[in-house]
Amino acid sequence: MFIYAMFQQYFPYELRGHAHKYTQKLVTYFYPYIQITFHELTGEKLKRSDAYFAIQNYLADHTTATAKRLKADVVKGSKSLVLTMDDHEQVMEEFQGIKIWWSSNKNTPKRPSFSFYPKTEERRYYTLTFHKRYRDAITKSYIDKVLKDGKAIAVRNRERKLYTNNPSDSWYEYQSTKWSHVQFEHPANFETLAMAENEKEAVKNDLIKFSKGKEYYTKIGKPWKRGYLLYGPPGTGKSTMIAAMANLLDYDIYDLELTTVKDNSELRKLLIETTSKSIIIIEDIDCSIDLTGQRRKEKKKYESSSSSSEKKKEEEEKKSKKGSKVTLSGLLNFIDGIWSACGGERIIIFTTNFVDKLDPALIRRGRMDRHIEMSYCCFEAFKLLARNYLDLDDHELFGRIEVLLGEKEITPADVAECLMPKSETEGVESCLRELVKVLEKLKKKKKQGKKKAEEEGQRKKKKKAKKKTTKKGESEEEKEGEDGNGDEEVESEDETESSSKVTLSGLLNIIDGIWSASGGERVIIFTTNHVEKLDEALIRKGRMDKHIELSYCDFEGFKVLAKNYLSIETHPLFEVVRGLLEKTKVSPADVAESLMQKAVEEDADICLNRLIRDLESKSAKEGEQSKEA
């Protein structure tokens, strides 16, 4: 220390640099250890280093047990608190008998006092120290292992996400992205999926084999991706299957909404932005956009005017210009072309209720490699649902339910709704009896459906005969439009522009698809005056779990209104009102209006007599209308 002090004080400043340089060389020559540093920020633009964060994850998982000073931090995108070594802490580990030391450090770059640059943040880095005789083992094997394990730990600890594509109009705004995301929280798994056990095991094994097949796919010369087609009636668990797949493999989900994609070029850009270890889904692909033109209505046989045919073509062109221009070729290239090899470890899933409507080129093997039919509820699936919902393995009603399930087609969603207790007092017995009741009701409906189908067939025959008598030159499509029963309506240009582009597929996904699990404790309510006009897929059990009919006023409803409006629970005129309500359709709002006192002097007698007059008047009108009909 005395010599060093003399050196600093008396040795010429101009020679100190040379002295320091040769001293370092001398020390390095005898020093047996090598040090490698991994900085958090690298390059001129100071980008965050992937290697630094991989090492951070590795050390957090492997060496924090031996470190004495730890630092806790919440890392963006991680599921839990991350513990890392504190600054200037050092830990040791062994690799193939080699002792290795890791230390965490930080420094603050110095800037001149007159610098106009803002204050520089502290820069962190890790230092790896090892004996120089093990250079090859560390640089060729150990560091690669650390980076690989660190990335795997990051994937395992990450917060999984559910993505949807943004409209392309907003891609180029400040800090905008092509995909928006929320945390993926769907609780579905294969253990609770209502499906035959052997089919579930086959799907699980296929998924696990795929996730471990990187080397195999490289060997056979195929992109590391796999396609699944899920098809079947509404309520059979297609969306639940997707969520179970994602939870099994710990993959993110990209929900691709084709109606917001303008053309094939945008589709490719969206694919480039997806990451590996992900599932790309297009739900209800047959409802999204018309990719093939197969479902476009053919020209009617009775169209004789060439001018009307040309007019129809022009209108179809206008519609196509305003909608998505994604083509079948573009989608095929997306799932199985050159662009599908951008990235790896991806699963692509299509779902549909009508597999026969899809173009065979879209769902052939090699694109949709595995076709999974999500069918109606079988007895094995019912037993699983009974175990999940009622903690029940056997019951005396199981035999009756097995027979009914063999005779009737019912979806797992309908069965689950029957088995779910609706109140604290509802038990196993009442839930099972409710299911038996629903199954027996379906049996009766099937018979009624046959009669309806026969009547419908006769009606169509009459309609065809009537159409033959129509004027020559008038197209069938125009006549259908006039009757209001046409297969396809021709909208004006203004109407097309102002109409909503929300599809049935989009609405179904919101109320019962993957996105419905974003958050919890929500009630979704639809109201309608004409339930028969709604698509069955929209109001099935599992989406609209409870159907509540708010009907015309009956005698029980009248008594509640009389108590509320007139403060009476009985009256001599009640029987007269009962008789009229049984043969007259009147809403509770109309009854309430008649019972409401219009003046201070009006009592119960006046209000009830007014109601009777109103009911008699309405009954007479209904009688006249029925005679006219």
Secondary structure as the mmCIF struct_conf table of DSSP 4:
data_model
#
loop_
_struct_conf.conf_type_id
_struct_conf.id
_struct_conf.beg_label_comp_id
_struct_conf.beg_label_asym_id
_struct_conf.beg_label_seq_id
_struct_conf.end_label_comp_id
_struct_conf.end_label_asym_id
_struct_conf.end_label_seq_id
HELX_RH_AL_P HELX_RH_AL_P1 PHE A 2 TYR A 10
BEND BEND1 PHE A 11 PHE A 11
HELX_RH_AL_P HELX_RH_AL_P2 TYR A 13 PHE A 30
STRN STRN1 TYR A 33 HIS A 39
BEND BEND2 GLU A 40 GLU A 40
STRN STRN2 LEU A 41 THR A 42
TURN_TY1_P TURN_TY1_P1 GLY A 43 LEU A 46
STRN STRN3 LYS A 47 ARG A 48
HELX_LH_PP_P HELX_LH_PP_P1 SER A 49 SER A 49
HELX_RH_AL_P HELX_RH_AL_P3 ASP A 50 HIS A 62
TURN_TY1_P TURN_TY1_P2 THR A 63 THR A 66
BEND BEND3 LYS A 68 ARG A 69
STRN STRN4 LEU A 70 ASP A 73
TURN_TY1_P TURN_TY1_P3 LYS A 76 GLY A 77
STRN STRN5 SER A 78 SER A 78
BEND BEND4 LYS A 79 SER A 80
STRN STRN6 VAL A 82 MET A 85
HELX_LH_PP_P HELX_LH_PP_P2 ASP A 86 ASP A 86
TURN_TY1_P TURN_TY1_P4 ASP A 87 HIS A 88
STRN STRN7 GLN A 90 PHE A 95
TURN_TY1_P TURN_TY1_P5 GLN A 96 GLY A 97
STRN STRN8 ILE A 98 ASN A 107
TURN_TY1_P TURN_TY1_P6 SER A 113 PHE A 114
BEND BEND5 TYR A 117 TYR A 117
HELX_LH_PP_P HELX_LH_PP_P3 PRO A 118 GLU A 122
STRN STRN9 ARG A 123 HIS A 131
HELX_RH_3T_P HELX_RH_3T_P1 LYS A 132 TYR A 134
HELX_RH_AL_P HELX_RH_AL_P4 ARG A 135 ALA A 137
HELX_RH_PI_P HELX_RH_PI_P1 ILE A 138 TYR A 142
HELX_RH_AL_P HELX_RH_AL_P5 ILE A 143 ASN A 157
STRN STRN10 ARG A 158 ARG A 158
STRN STRN11 LYS A 161 ASN A 165
HELX_LH_PP_P HELX_LH_PP_P4 ASN A 166 PRO A 167
HELX_RH_3T_P HELX_RH_3T_P2 SER A 168 SER A 170
TURN_TY1_P TURN_TY1_P7 TRP A 171 TYR A 172
BEND BEND6 GLU A 173 GLU A 173
TURN_TY1_P TURN_TY1_P8 TYR A 174 GLN A 175
BEND BEND7 LYS A 178 LYS A 178
STRN STRN12 TRP A 179 GLN A 183
HELX_RH_3T_P HELX_RH_3T_P3 PHE A 190 THR A 192
BEND BEND8 MET A 195 MET A 195
HELX_RH_AL_P HELX_RH_AL_P6 GLU A 197 SER A 211
TURN_TY1_P TURN_TY1_P9 LYS A 212 LYS A 212
HELX_RH_AL_P HELX_RH_AL_P7 LYS A 214 ILE A 220
TURN_TY1_P TURN_TY1_P10 GLY A 221 GLY A 221
BEND BEND9 TRP A 224 TRP A 224
STRN STRN13 LYS A 225 TYR A 231
BEND BEND10 PRO A 233 PRO A 233
TURN_TY1_P TURN_TY1_P11 PRO A 234 GLY A 235
BEND BEND11 THR A 236 GLY A 237
HELX_RH_AL_P HELX_RH_AL_P8 LYS A 238 LEU A 249
TURN_TY1_P TURN_TY1_P12 ASP A 250 ASP A 250
STRN STRN14 ASP A 252 ASP A 255
HELX_RH_3T_P HELX_RH_3T_P4 LEU A 258 THR A 260
BEND BEND12 ASP A 263 ASP A 263
HELX_RH_AL_P HELX_RH_AL_P9 ASN A 264 ILE A 272
TURN_TY1_P TURN_TY1_P13 GLU A 273 GLU A 273
BEND BEND13 SER A 276 LYS A 277
STRN STRN15 SER A 278 ILE A 282
TURN_TY1_P TURN_TY1_P14 GLU A 283 ASP A 284
HELX_RH_AL_P HELX_RH_AL_P10 ILE A 285 SER A 288
BEND BEND14 LEU A 291 GLY A 293
TURN_TY1_P TURN_TY1_P15 GLN A 294 ARG A 295
BEND BEND15 ARG A 296 ARG A 296
HELX_LH_PP_P HELX_LH_PP_P5 LYS A 297 LYS A 300
TURN_TY1_P TURN_TY1_P16 LYS A 301 TYR A 302
HELX_RH_AL_P HELX_RH_AL_P11 SER A 306 LYS A 322
BEND BEND16 GLY A 323 GLY A 323
HELX_RH_AL_P HELX_RH_AL_P12 LEU A 328 ASP A 336
BEND BEND17 GLY A 337 GLY A 337
HELX_RH_3T_P HELX_RH_3T_P5 ILE A 338 ALA A 341
BEND BEND18 CYS A 342 GLU A 345
STRN STRN16 ARG A 346 THR A 352
BEND BEND19 ASN A 353 ASN A 353
HELX_RH_3T_P HELX_RH_3T_P6 VAL A 355 LYS A 357
BEND BEND20 LEU A 358 LEU A 358
HELX_RH_AL_P HELX_RH_AL_P13 PRO A 360 ILE A 363
BEND BEND21 ARG A 364 ARG A 364
TURN_TY1_P TURN_TY1_P17 ARG A 365 ARG A 367
BEND BEND22 MET A 368 MET A 368
STRN STRN17 ARG A 370 GLU A 373
BEND BEND23 TYR A 376 TYR A 376
HELX_LH_PP_P HELX_LH_PP_P6 CYS A 377 CYS A 378
HELX_RH_AL_P HELX_RH_AL_P14 PHE A 379 LEU A 390
BEND BEND24 ASP A 393 ASP A 393
TURN_TY1_P TURN_TY1_P18 GLU A 396 LEU A 397
HELX_RH_AL_P HELX_RH_AL_P15 PHE A 398 GLU A 407
BEND BEND25 LYS A 408 LYS A 408
HELX_RH_AL_P HELX_RH_AL_P16 PRO A 412 LEU A 419
BEND BEND26 MET A 420 MET A 420
BEND BEND27 SER A 423 SER A 423
TURN_TY1_P TURN_TY1_P19 GLU A 424 THR A 425
HELX_RH_AL_P HELX_RH_AL_P17 VAL A 428 LYS A 467
TURN_TY1_P TURN_TY1_P20 LYS A 468 THR A 469
BEND BEND28 THR A 470 THR A 470
HELX_LH_PP_P HELX_LH_PP_P7 LYS A 471 LYS A 471
TURN_TY1_P TURN_TY1_P21 LYS A 472 GLY A 473
HELX_RH_AL_P HELX_RH_AL_P18 GLU A 476 ASP A 483
TURN_TY1_P TURN_TY1_P22 GLY A 484 GLY A 484
BEND BEND29 ASP A 487 GLU A 488
HELX_RH_AL_P HELX_RH_AL_P19 GLU A 493 SER A 498
BEND BEND30 SER A 499 SER A 499
HELX_RH_AL_P HELX_RH_AL_P20 LEU A 504 ASP A 512
BEND BEND31 GLY A 513 GLY A 513
HELX_RH_3T_P HELX_RH_3T_P7 ILE A 514 ALA A 517
BEND BEND32 SER A 518 GLY A 519
BEND BEND33 ASN A 529 ASN A 529
HELX_RH_3T_P HELX_RH_3T_P8 VAL A 531 LYS A 533
BEND BEND34 LEU A 534 LEU A 534
HELX_RH_AL_P HELX_RH_AL_P21 GLU A 536 ILE A 539
BEND BEND35 ARG A 540 ARG A 540
TURN_TY1_P TURN_TY1_P23 LYS A 541 ARG A 543
BEND BEND36 MET A 544 MET A 544
BEND BEND37 TYR A 552 TYR A 552
HELX_RH_AL_P HELX_RH_AL_P22 PHE A 555 LEU A 566
BEND BEND38 GLU A 569 GLU A 569
TURN_TY1_P TURN_TY1_P24 PRO A 572 LEU A 573
HELX_RH_AL_P HELX_RH_AL_P23 PHE A 574 LYS A 583
HELX_RH_AL_P HELX_RH_AL_P24 PRO A 588 LEU A 595
BEND BEND39 MET A 596 MET A 596
BEND BEND40 LYS A 598 ALA A 599
TURN_TY1_P TURN_TY1_P25 VAL A 600 GLU A 601
HELX_RH_AL_P HELX_RH_AL_P25 ALA A 604 GLU A 628
#
